Structure formats: structure tokens, C-alpha cells
Amino acid sequence: FGYSGPVHMVRSSENTTIEANSHWYAKMAEANGRPINYADIHSTHARLLFDPEASHLAVAFLDGIAAAEKELA
């Protein structure tokens, strides 16, 4: 898509543990060539983001990150 900025990922505490013990996550980030900004949230909150009625929260959260980056740039 022509976007070369950082990749934003929301991950749950469960995923953080998996990533810490899986070498291929680091390789994926290396191959990507762009920084990855993680937002760590509790697993319960992560499950809520997949709820159809709460999915708008995920969009608002990621939009907030993007807006903050523009202000800092």
C-alpha cells in the first residue's frame, strides 16, 4: 500500500508470553524492515476487541495511536 511507517500491533498478555518463547516473531519483525509498536493489553480486553459489539473500540484505539504519532512527528 506504499505505507512505510511502523506496524501497530495490539497483543494480549498471552501472546506476549508466546512471542517471548518463539524465535520466529523476531525473524518476522526483521523481515518486515519496519519497527513494530506493540500495545500490550490484558487477555480479557483482547477478547472483547473481537466481540462484534466492541470491535469499534479497537478501531478507536488504533486511530488514537496514529493521531499521537502525527503529533509527535
PDB file as gemmi writes it, atoms N, CA and C in Angstrom:
CRYST1    1.000    1.000    1.000  90.00  90.00  90.00 P 1                      
ATOM      1  N   PHE A   1       0.798  -1.197   0.000  1.00  0.00           N  
ATOM      2  CA  PHE A   1       0.000   0.000   0.000  1.00  0.00           C  
ATOM      3  C   PHE A   1       0.843   1.265   0.000  1.00  0.00           C  
ATOM      4  N   GLY A   2       2.137   1.147  -0.001  1.00  0.00           N  
ATOM      5  CA  GLY A   2       3.001   2.304  -0.012  1.00  0.00           C  
ATOM      6  C   GLY A   2       3.280   2.891   1.355  1.00  0.00           C  
ATOM      7  N   TYR A   3       2.755   2.303   2.408  1.00  0.00           N  
ATOM      8  CA  TYR A   3       2.984   2.796   3.769  1.00  0.00           C  
ATOM      9  C   TYR A   3       4.305   2.258   4.276  1.00  0.00           C  
ATOM     10  N   SER A   4       5.173   3.140   4.742  1.00  0.00           N  
ATOM     11  CA  SER A   4       6.486   2.673   5.203  1.00  0.00           C  
ATOM     12  C   SER A   4       6.711   2.950   6.681  1.00  0.00           C  
ATOM     13  N   GLY A   5       5.674   3.389   7.371  1.00  0.00           N  
ATOM     14  CA  GLY A   5       5.803   3.686   8.796  1.00  0.00           C  
ATOM     15  C   GLY A   5       5.793   2.425   9.638  1.00  0.00           C  
ATOM     16  N   PRO A   6       5.754   2.602  10.938  1.00  0.00           N  
ATOM     17  CA  PRO A   6       5.773   1.442  11.830  1.00  0.00           C  
ATOM     18  C   PRO A   6       4.486   0.625  11.746  1.00  0.00           C  
ATOM     19  N   VAL A   7       4.607  -0.622  12.114  1.00  0.00           N  
ATOM     20  CA  VAL A   7       3.458  -1.522  12.179  1.00  0.00           C  
ATOM     21  C   VAL A   7       2.915  -1.456  13.602  1.00  0.00           C  
ATOM     22  N   HIS A   8       1.606  -1.322  13.750  1.00  0.00           N  
ATOM     23  CA  HIS A   8       0.988  -1.270  15.073  1.00  0.00           C  
ATOM     24  C   HIS A   8       0.320  -2.605  15.355  1.00  0.00           C  
ATOM     25  N   MET A   9       0.657  -3.184  16.486  1.00  0.00           N  
ATOM     26  CA  MET A   9       0.056  -4.457  16.865  1.00  0.00           C  
ATOM     27  C   MET A   9      -0.469  -4.365  18.286  1.00  0.00           C  
ATOM     28  N   VAL A  10      -1.683  -4.831  18.476  1.00  0.00           N  
ATOM     29  CA  VAL A  10      -2.248  -4.949  19.807  1.00  0.00           C  
ATOM     30  C   VAL A  10      -2.094  -6.409  20.194  1.00  0.00           C  
ATOM     31  N   ARG A  11      -1.482  -6.662  21.330  1.00  0.00           N  
ATOM     32  CA  ARG A  11      -1.299  -8.057  21.739  1.00  0.00           C  
ATOM     33  C   ARG A  11      -1.723  -8.238  23.191  1.00  0.00           C  
ATOM     34  N   SER A  12      -2.209  -9.423  23.453  1.00  0.00           N  
ATOM     35  CA  SER A  12      -2.641  -9.745  24.808  1.00  0.00           C  
ATOM     36  C   SER A  12      -1.465 -10.274  25.605  1.00  0.00           C  
ATOM     37  N   SER A  13      -1.641 -10.356  26.903  1.00  0.00           N  
ATOM     38  CA  SER A  13      -0.570 -10.876  27.754  1.00  0.00           C  
ATOM     39  C   SER A  13      -0.234 -12.318  27.385  1.00  0.00           C  
ATOM     40  N   GLU A  14      -1.229 -13.086  26.920  1.00  0.00           N  
ATOM     41  CA  GLU A  14      -0.962 -14.460  26.485  1.00  0.00           C  
ATOM     42  C   GLU A  14      -0.034 -14.464  25.275  1.00  0.00           C  
ATOM     43  N   ASN A  15      -0.292 -13.573  24.316  1.00  0.00           N  
ATOM     44  CA  ASN A  15       0.556 -13.504  23.123  1.00  0.00           C  
ATOM     45  C   ASN A  15       1.968 -13.054  23.452  1.00  0.00           C  
ATOM     46  N   THR A  16       2.112 -12.167  24.427  1.00  0.00           N  
ATOM     47  CA  THR A  16       3.436 -11.701  24.828  1.00  0.00           C  
ATOM     48  C   THR A  16       4.277 -12.879  25.291  1.00  0.00           C  
ATOM     49  N   THR A  17       3.680 -13.774  26.056  1.00  0.00           N  
ATOM     50  CA  THR A  17       4.393 -14.961  26.537  1.00  0.00           C  
ATOM     51  C   THR A  17       4.773 -15.867  25.381  1.00  0.00           C  
ATOM     52  N   ILE A  18       3.863 -16.060  24.446  1.00  0.00           N  
ATOM     53  CA  ILE A  18       4.148 -16.903  23.280  1.00  0.00           C  
ATOM     54  C   ILE A  18       5.279 -16.303  22.459  1.00  0.00           C  
ATOM     55  N   GLU A  19       5.217 -14.995  22.213  1.00  0.00           N  
ATOM     56  CA  GLU A  19       6.244 -14.334  21.412  1.00  0.00           C  
ATOM     57  C   GLU A  19       7.617 -14.428  22.065  1.00  0.00           C  
ATOM     58  N   ALA A  20       7.653 -14.307  23.370  1.00  0.00           N  
ATOM     59  CA  ALA A  20       8.930 -14.362  24.077  1.00  0.00           C  
ATOM     60  C   ALA A  20       9.596 -15.724  23.923  1.00  0.00           C  
ATOM     61  N   ASN A  21       8.796 -16.744  23.671  1.00  0.00           N  
ATOM     62  CA  ASN A  21       9.330 -18.097  23.559  1.00  0.00           C  
ATOM     63  C   ASN A  21       9.346 -18.621  22.127  1.00  0.00           C  
ATOM     64  N   SER A  22       9.105 -17.755  21.160  1.00  0.00           N  
ATOM     65  CA  SER A  22       9.077 -18.171  19.756  1.00  0.00           C  
ATOM     66  C   SER A  22      10.049 -17.330  18.948  1.00  0.00           C  
ATOM     67  N   HIS A  23      11.078 -17.957  18.425  1.00  0.00           N  
ATOM     68  CA  HIS A  23      12.115 -17.228  17.691  1.00  0.00           C  
ATOM     69  C   HIS A  23      11.598 -16.596  16.409  1.00  0.00           C  
ATOM     70  N   TRP A  24      10.533 -17.119  15.837  1.00  0.00           N  
ATOM     71  CA  TRP A  24      10.095 -16.626  14.533  1.00  0.00           C  
ATOM     72  C   TRP A  24       9.433 -15.260  14.599  1.00  0.00           C  
ATOM     73  N   TYR A  25       8.998 -14.808  15.775  1.00  0.00           N  
ATOM     74  CA  TYR A  25       8.446 -13.455  15.865  1.00  0.00           C  
ATOM     75  C   TYR A  25       9.522 -12.416  15.574  1.00  0.00           C  
ATOM     76  N   ALA A  26      10.714 -12.626  16.105  1.00  0.00           N  
ATOM     77  CA  ALA A  26      11.819 -11.695  15.854  1.00  0.00           C  
ATOM     78  C   ALA A  26      12.192 -11.716  14.383  1.00  0.00           C  
ATOM     79  N   LYS A  27      12.186 -12.897  13.781  1.00  0.00           N  
ATOM     80  CA  LYS A  27      12.513 -13.006  12.355  1.00  0.00           C  
ATOM     81  C   LYS A  27      11.459 -12.300  11.503  1.00  0.00           C  
ATOM     82  N   MET A  28      10.204 -12.384  11.905  1.00  0.00           N  
ATOM     83  CA  MET A  28       9.141 -11.709  11.172  1.00  0.00           C  
ATOM     84  C   MET A  28       9.357 -10.189  11.221  1.00  0.00           C  
ATOM     85  N   ALA A  29       9.699  -9.677  12.378  1.00  0.00           N  
ATOM     86  CA  ALA A  29       9.943  -8.242  12.517  1.00  0.00           C  
ATOM     87  C   ALA A  29      11.149  -7.817  11.692  1.00  0.00           C  
ATOM     88  N   GLU A  30      12.194  -8.645  11.676  1.00  0.00           N  
ATOM     89  CA  GLU A  30      13.395  -8.358  10.881  1.00  0.00           C  
ATOM     90  C   GLU A  30      13.051  -8.300   9.399  1.00  0.00           C  
ATOM     91  N   ALA A  31      12.312  -9.284   8.924  1.00  0.00           N  
ATOM     92  CA  ALA A  31      11.974  -9.373   7.504  1.00  0.00           C  
ATOM     93  C   ALA A  31      11.095  -8.204   7.077  1.00  0.00           C  
ATOM     94  N   ASN A  32      10.291  -7.730   7.986  1.00  0.00           N  
ATOM     95  CA  ASN A  32       9.398  -6.618   7.704  1.00  0.00           C  
ATOM     96  C   ASN A  32      10.186  -5.340   7.425  1.00  0.00           C  
ATOM     97  N   GLY A  33      11.289  -5.139   8.140  1.00  0.00           N  
ATOM     98  CA  GLY A  33      12.117  -3.958   7.934  1.00  0.00           C  
ATOM     99  C   GLY A  33      11.537  -2.677   8.502  1.00  0.00           C  
ATOM    100  N   ARG A  34      10.424  -2.765   9.202  1.00  0.00           N  
ATOM    101  CA  ARG A  34       9.813  -1.587   9.820  1.00  0.00           C  
ATOM    102  C   ARG A  34       9.673  -1.839  11.308  1.00  0.00           C  
ATOM    103  N   PRO A  35       9.736  -0.795  12.102  1.00  0.00           N  
ATOM    104  CA  PRO A  35       9.554  -1.002  13.541  1.00  0.00           C  
ATOM    105  C   PRO A  35       8.133  -1.458  13.850  1.00  0.00           C  
ATOM    106  N   ILE A  36       8.008  -2.241  14.893  1.00  0.00           N  
ATOM    107  CA  ILE A  36       6.691  -2.698  15.325  1.00  0.00           C  
ATOM    108  C   ILE A  36       6.396  -2.056  16.672  1.00  0.00           C  
ATOM    109  N   ASN A  37       5.301  -1.324  16.750  1.00  0.00           N  
ATOM    110  CA  ASN A  37       4.865  -0.715  18.001  1.00  0.00           C  
ATOM    111  C   ASN A  37       3.795  -1.611  18.611  1.00  0.00           C  
ATOM    112  N   TYR A  38       4.090  -2.133  19.789  1.00  0.00           N  
ATOM    113  CA  TYR A  38       3.148  -3.019  20.466  1.00  0.00           C  
ATOM    114  C   TYR A  38       2.349  -2.252  21.505  1.00  0.00           C  
ATOM    115  N   ALA A  39       1.087  -2.543  21.588  1.00  0.00           N  
ATOM    116  CA  ALA A  39       0.240  -2.074  22.673  1.00  0.00           C  
ATOM    117  C   ALA A  39      -0.190  -3.329  23.415  1.00  0.00           C  
ATOM    118  N   ASP A  40       0.334  -3.518  24.603  1.00  0.00           N  
ATOM    119  CA  ASP A  40       0.020  -4.711  25.381  1.00  0.00           C  
ATOM    120  C   ASP A  40      -1.233  -4.475  26.221  1.00  0.00           C  
ATOM    121  N   ILE A  41      -2.167  -5.391  26.107  1.00  0.00           N  
ATOM    122  CA  ILE A  41      -3.400  -5.302  26.875  1.00  0.00           C  
ATOM    123  C   ILE A  41      -3.665  -6.646  27.538  1.00  0.00           C  
ATOM    124  N   HIS A  42      -4.507  -6.633  28.532  1.00  0.00           N  
ATOM    125  CA  HIS A  42      -4.867  -7.852  29.250  1.00  0.00           C  
ATOM    126  C   HIS A  42      -5.667  -8.769  28.329  1.00  0.00           C  
ATOM    127  N   SER A  43      -5.536 -10.056  28.508  1.00  0.00           N  
ATOM    128  CA  SER A  43      -6.210 -11.037  27.644  1.00  0.00           C  
ATOM    129  C   SER A  43      -7.725 -10.855  27.612  1.00  0.00           C  
ATOM    130  N   THR A  44      -8.298 -10.481  28.743  1.00  0.00           N  
ATOM    131  CA  THR A  44      -9.747 -10.266  28.780  1.00  0.00           C  
ATOM    132  C   THR A  44     -10.138  -9.130  27.851  1.00  0.00           C  
ATOM    133  N   HIS A  45      -9.355  -8.057  27.860  1.00  0.00           N  
ATOM    134  CA  HIS A  45      -9.633  -6.934  26.967  1.00  0.00           C  
ATOM    135  C   HIS A  45      -9.433  -7.344  25.513  1.00  0.00           C  
ATOM    136  N   ALA A  46      -8.438  -8.176  25.259  1.00  0.00           N  
ATOM    137  CA  ALA A  46      -8.190  -8.637  23.891  1.00  0.00           C  
ATOM    138  C   ALA A  46      -9.395  -9.403  23.361  1.00  0.00           C  
ATOM    139  N   ARG A  47      -9.987 -10.243  24.196  1.00  0.00           N  
ATOM    140  CA  ARG A  47     -11.166 -10.993  23.759  1.00  0.00           C  
ATOM    141  C   ARG A  47     -12.336 -10.053  23.456  1.00  0.00           C  
ATOM    142  N   LEU A  48     -12.459  -8.980  24.232  1.00  0.00           N  
ATOM    143  CA  LEU A  48     -13.541  -8.025  23.986  1.00  0.00           C  
ATOM    144  C   LEU A  48     -13.401  -7.350  22.626  1.00  0.00           C  
ATOM    145  N   LEU A  49     -12.156  -7.149  22.176  1.00  0.00           N  
ATOM    146  CA  LEU A  49     -11.945  -6.487  20.896  1.00  0.00           C  
ATOM    147  C   LEU A  49     -12.458  -7.314  19.725  1.00  0.00           C  
ATOM    148  N   PHE A  50     -12.609  -8.622  19.939  1.00  0.00           N  
ATOM    149  CA  PHE A  50     -13.120  -9.480  18.873  1.00  0.00           C  
ATOM    150  C   PHE A  50     -14.635  -9.624  18.931  1.00  0.00           C  
ATOM    151  N   ASP A  51     -15.239  -9.070  19.961  1.00  0.00           N  
ATOM    152  CA  ASP A  51     -16.690  -9.078  20.074  1.00  0.00           C  
ATOM    153  C   ASP A  51     -17.249  -8.083  19.055  1.00  0.00           C  
ATOM    154  N   PRO A  52     -18.203  -8.511  18.212  1.00  0.00           N  
ATOM    155  CA  PRO A  52     -18.731  -7.602  17.179  1.00  0.00           C  
ATOM    156  C   PRO A  52     -19.244  -6.278  17.742  1.00  0.00           C  
ATOM    157  N   GLU A  53     -19.801  -6.312  18.947  1.00  0.00           N  
ATOM    158  CA  GLU A  53     -20.345  -5.085  19.525  1.00  0.00           C  
ATOM    159  C   GLU A  53     -19.257  -4.178  20.085  1.00  0.00           C  
ATOM    160  N   ALA A  54     -18.068  -4.717  20.322  1.00  0.00           N  
ATOM    161  CA  ALA A  54     -16.989  -3.922  20.904  1.00  0.00           C  
ATOM    162  C   ALA A  54     -15.853  -3.658  19.923  1.00  0.00           C  
ATOM    163  N   SER A  55     -15.980  -4.148  18.693  1.00  0.00           N  
ATOM    164  CA  SER A  55     -14.878  -4.006  17.737  1.00  0.00           C  
ATOM    165  C   SER A  55     -14.568  -2.546  17.421  1.00  0.00           C  
ATOM    166  N   HIS A  56     -15.548  -1.663  17.570  1.00  0.00           N  
ATOM    167  CA  HIS A  56     -15.290  -0.234  17.333  1.00  0.00           C  
ATOM    168  C   HIS A  56     -14.249   0.312  18.302  1.00  0.00           C  
ATOM    169  N   LEU A  57     -14.098  -0.329  19.473  1.00  0.00           N  
ATOM    170  CA  LEU A  57     -13.079   0.102  20.430  1.00  0.00           C  
ATOM    171  C   LEU A  57     -11.681  -0.116  19.876  1.00  0.00           C  
ATOM    172  N   ALA A  58     -11.490  -1.210  19.160  1.00  0.00           N  
ATOM    173  CA  ALA A  58     -10.182  -1.486  18.567  1.00  0.00           C  
ATOM    174  C   ALA A  58      -9.845  -0.435  17.522  1.00  0.00           C  
ATOM    175  N   VAL A  59     -10.817  -0.068  16.716  1.00  0.00           N  
ATOM    176  CA  VAL A  59     -10.591   0.949  15.685  1.00  0.00           C  
ATOM    177  C   VAL A  59     -10.248   2.285  16.338  1.00  0.00           C  
ATOM    178  N   ALA A  60     -10.985   2.663  17.367  1.00  0.00           N  
ATOM    179  CA  ALA A  60     -10.718   3.926  18.059  1.00  0.00           C  
ATOM    180  C   ALA A  60      -9.343   3.909  18.710  1.00  0.00           C  
ATOM    181  N   PHE A  61      -8.964   2.780  19.278  1.00  0.00           N  
ATOM    182  CA  PHE A  61      -7.658   2.640  19.927  1.00  0.00           C  
ATOM    183  C   PHE A  61      -6.536   2.843  18.914  1.00  0.00           C  
ATOM    184  N   LEU A  62      -6.617   2.171  17.774  1.00  0.00           N  
ATOM    185  CA  LEU A  62      -5.576   2.285  16.757  1.00  0.00           C  
ATOM    186  C   LEU A  62      -5.576   3.665  16.111  1.00  0.00           C  
ATOM    187  N   ASP A  63      -6.742   4.271  15.947  1.00  0.00           N  
ATOM    188  CA  ASP A  63      -6.807   5.638  15.432  1.00  0.00           C  
ATOM    189  C   ASP A  63      -6.129   6.606  16.395  1.00  0.00           C  
ATOM    190  N   GLY A  64      -6.284   6.361  17.681  1.00  0.00           N  
ATOM    191  CA  GLY A  64      -5.639   7.201  18.689  1.00  0.00           C  
ATOM    192  C   GLY A  64      -4.127   7.111  18.613  1.00  0.00           C  
ATOM    193  N   ILE A  65      -3.610   5.910  18.388  1.00  0.00           N  
ATOM    194  CA  ILE A  65      -2.163   5.730  18.243  1.00  0.00           C  
ATOM    195  C   ILE A  65      -1.668   6.492  17.021  1.00  0.00           C  
ATOM    196  N   ALA A  66      -2.374   6.367  15.911  1.00  0.00           N  
ATOM    197  CA  ALA A  66      -1.967   7.050  14.677  1.00  0.00           C  
ATOM    198  C   ALA A  66      -1.986   8.566  14.861  1.00  0.00           C  
ATOM    199  N   ALA A  67      -2.996   9.091  15.541  1.00  0.00           N  
ATOM    200  CA  ALA A  67      -3.085  10.536  15.770  1.00  0.00           C  
ATOM    201  C   ALA A  67      -1.940  11.020  16.652  1.00  0.00           C  
ATOM    202  N   ALA A  68      -1.598  10.245  17.664  1.00  0.00           N  
ATOM    203  CA  ALA A  68      -0.492  10.620  18.552  1.00  0.00           C  
ATOM    204  C   ALA A  68       0.824  10.646  17.791  1.00  0.00           C  
ATOM    205  N   GLU A  69       1.009   9.692  16.890  1.00  0.00           N  
ATOM    206  CA  GLU A  69       2.243   9.668  16.099  1.00  0.00           C  
ATOM    207  C   GLU A  69       2.358  10.900  15.215  1.00  0.00           C  
ATOM    208  N   LYS A  70       1.244  11.339  14.645  1.00  0.00           N  
ATOM    209  CA  LYS A  70       1.267  12.538  13.800  1.00  0.00           C  
ATOM    210  C   LYS A  70       1.669  13.759  14.617  1.00  0.00           C  
ATOM    211  N   GLU A  71       1.176  13.835  15.848  1.00  0.00           N  
ATOM    212  CA  GLU A  71       1.511  14.961  16.720  1.00  0.00           C  
ATOM    213  C   GLU A  71       2.994  14.955  17.084  1.00  0.00           C  
ATOM    214  N   LEU A  72       3.549  13.766  17.254  1.00  0.00           N  
ATOM    215  CA  LEU A  72       4.957  13.650  17.649  1.00  0.00           C  
ATOM    216  C   LEU A  72       5.912  13.838  16.480  1.00  0.00           C  
ATOM    217  N   ALA A  73       5.416  13.659  15.261  1.00  0.00           N  
ATOM    218  CA  ALA A  73       6.285  13.744  14.072  1.00  0.00           C  
ATOM    219  C   ALA A  73       6.672  15.171  13.747  1.00  0.00           C  
TER     220      ALA A  73                                                      
END                                                                             
